[in-house]
Amino acid sequence: MSIRIGIMGYGNLGRGIECAIRQNADMELVAIFTRRPPDTVKNLTAGVNICHVDDVLSYQDRIDVLILCGGSATDLPTQTPAYAEHFTVIDSFDTHARIPAHFEAVDAAAKAGGKLAMISCGWDPGMFSLNRLYAGAILPSGKDYTFWGRGVSQGHSDAIRRIDGVLDAKQYTIPIDEALERVRNGENPTLTTREKHLRECFVVAAEGADKARIEREIKTMPNYFADYDTVVHFITMEELKRDHSGIPHGGFVIRTGKTGWDEENTHLVEYRLRLDSNPEFTAGVIVAYARAAHRMYTEGMRGCKTVFDVPPAYLSPLSGEELRKNLL
């Protein structure tokens, strides 16, 4: 029997989820929920119900996993706890500093409703988190480094678009090459947030908007820009569409560590992603974890979970026998 999926929100991530479901034979897209008038949403999969968000509770018995595709700035902090009481849900909440508080809120809601929720599934948090855990467990005497980019951050771009007077925006996260090379050379530098990344913003402002205020709000935004050197460019909508229509991203997780009785040997573990489409890759991760969430729920697990709680085999549609034969 297919895992029945509902998508909440049909932006870049929602469309990526729809494409990912098409590649997974054990999944079926049942419904898409939107805040827009449903008849204005044109999706890709035939036969899928397009519904207003107000109708979502009527699908409790028709959906196995509800995938939440809202932004981390304002959508997911309220949406995930609200829906976790009624569905097995999964989100890609990516504001690292607020994950503990988000976990507590979602955990309480999921337990109250007897459901299971999975939060912060993507590539960071998500795949990068796992690689930090694995490398740290293997090389306990060592140091972690994470570099993001060069690429478009969906969450940070969304945060800029929420500012009054902003029509659209793209934000690029750019690793600082000097810092990256120092890490790879085994120097084990102590780097501040500002020394590791630059944030570059391309913003389309409404006519007559106070650009100085918009730039100030961007650069002082906590958890997003305040700790970084940030460059803001104001451009036209035509320039944004022409020069910044793609959503690439990527990055590196690196751990350097020592082994040996006197720690005489040095090791470097590096995990790299280079992505043509940030939302489509993120969607692939989410869909795999949606499979795991459904399995864990049917086995009786409840409350909020993260990627750290999921056995790797639960991500794959292959049987244990197939995994041992082909991948182990």
Secondary structure, 3 states (H helix, E strand, C coil): CCEEEEEECCCHHHHHHHHHHHCCCCEEEEEEEECCCHHHCCCCCCCCEEEEHHHHHHHCCCCCEEEECCCCCCCHHHHHHHHHCCCCEECCCCCHHHHHHHHHHHHHHHHHHCCEEECCCCECCEHHHHHHHHHHHHCCCEEEEEEECCEECHHHHHHHHCCCCEEEEEEEEEECHHHHHHHHCCCCCCCCHHHHEEEEEEEEECCCCCHHHHHHHHHCCCCCCCCCEEEEEECCHHHHHHHCCCECEEEEEEEEEEECCCCCEEEEEEEEEEECEHHHHHHHHHHHHHHHHHHHHHCCCCEEECHHHCCHHHHCCCCHHHHHHHCC
